[in-house]
Amino acid sequence: MKDGYEEQGNTSRSKDTEDFAEERSITSRQRARSQLSADVEEFLSRGGAISEIDPEVTADPPRKPQPKYGSRPI
């Protein structure tokens, strides 16, 4: 005999599995690509610009190492 909690858990788990399977399908990926393409075209048509950044450019430049040896209390 199953109680309501087990039945509810099974249905929510199966919904998650179905959603995950939808995310991985070829058609969903094609939909995402076409949506992205449409968004980019709209952005460009409104005067937006896309600039290419060199691969070696980083947003967080390296910092000088901080000597922290022995700085923590025992």
Buried (B, 14 or more C-beta within 10 A) or exposed (E): EEEEEEEEEEEEEEEEEEEEEEEEEEEEEEEEEEEEEEEEEEEEEEEEEEEEEEEEEEEEEEEEEEEEEEEEEE
